[in-house]
């Protein structure tokens, strides 16, 4: 059994309040969950308006599948027009 964790740092330049940020993040998190059947949570920079850190986690018996899933999640985040991907890490445990 393998566990994949992807930590994603992003910038949300259009966000002018925490409410706007939460709305944008909820949309992104829901899309990730529904498309890839993974767990998603905001894990950092909760009090900043324009920056967020998400963690995505999945379990599989195949490392390659986990890596591909995390790559697809990153592609989805990159495709969101209102968000800039700042940094990310992928760990397979």
C-alpha positions in Angstrom: 0.0 0.0 0.0 1.3 3.5 -0.9 0.1 6.9 0.2 0.5 9.9 -2.1 0.5 13.4 -0.7 0.7 16.6 -2.8 1.1 20.0 -1.2 0.1 22.9 -3.5 0.9 26.5 -2.8 -1.1 28.9 -4.8 -1.7 32.6 -5.3 -5.3 34.0 -5.8 -4.7 37.5 -7.1 -8.4 38.4 -7.5 -9.3 37.6 -3.9 -10.1 40.7 -1.8 -11.3 39.0 1.3 -11.2 35.7 3.1 -14.8 35.1 1.9 -13.8 35.4 -1.7 -10.8 33.1 -1.1 -12.9 30.5 0.5 -15.4 30.6 -2.4 -12.5 30.1 -4.9 -10.9 27.3 -2.9 -14.2 25.5 -2.4 -14.8 25.4 -6.1 -11.2 24.1 -6.7 -11.4 21.5 -3.9 -14.8 20.2 -5.1 -13.5 19.8 -8.7 -10.5 17.9 -7.5 -12.5 15.6 -5.2 -15.1 14.8 -7.8 -12.7 14.1 -10.7 -10.0 12.2 -8.9 -11.6 10.7 -5.8 -8.9 12.0 -3.4 -9.0 13.9 -0.1 -8.3 17.7 -0.2 -7.9 20.2 2.6 -6.6 23.7 3.1 -3.5 23.2 5.3 -1.8 26.6 5.4 -2.0 30.3 5.0 -5.6 30.3 6.3 -5.6 33.9 7.3 -4.1 35.3 4.1 -6.5 36.7 1.5 -4.5 35.9 -1.6 -2.4 32.8 -0.7 -3.5 29.3 0.0 -1.8 25.9 0.6 -3.8 22.8 -0.2 -2.9 19.2 0.6 -4.2 16.3 -1.6 -4.0 12.7 -0.4 -4.7 9.4 -2.0 -4.1 5.7 -1.3 -3.3 3.1 -3.9 -1.4 -0.2 -4.4 0.5 1.3 -7.4 3.1 4.1 -7.1 2.7 5.0 -10.8 -1.0 5.5 -10.5 -0.5 7.8 -7.5 2.1 9.8 -9.3 -0.2 10.2 -12.4 -3.1 11.2 -10.2 -1.1 13.9 -8.5 0.1 15.2 -11.9 -3.5 15.4 -13.1 -4.5 17.3 -10.0 -1.7 19.8 -10.6 -2.8 20.1 -14.3 -6.3 20.9 -13.1 -5.0 23.6 -10.7 -2.9 25.1 -13.5 -6.0 25.3 -15.7 -7.9 27.5 -13.2 -7.7 31.0 -14.7 -8.0 32.9 -11.3 -5.2 30.9 -9.6 -1.4 30.9 -10.0 0.5 27.8 -8.9 3.5 29.0 -6.8 5.0 25.7 -5.7 4.2 22.1 -5.1 5.7 18.9 -3.6 4.7 15.3 -4.2 5.5 12.6 -1.7 4.9 8.9 -2.1 5.1 7.0 1.2 
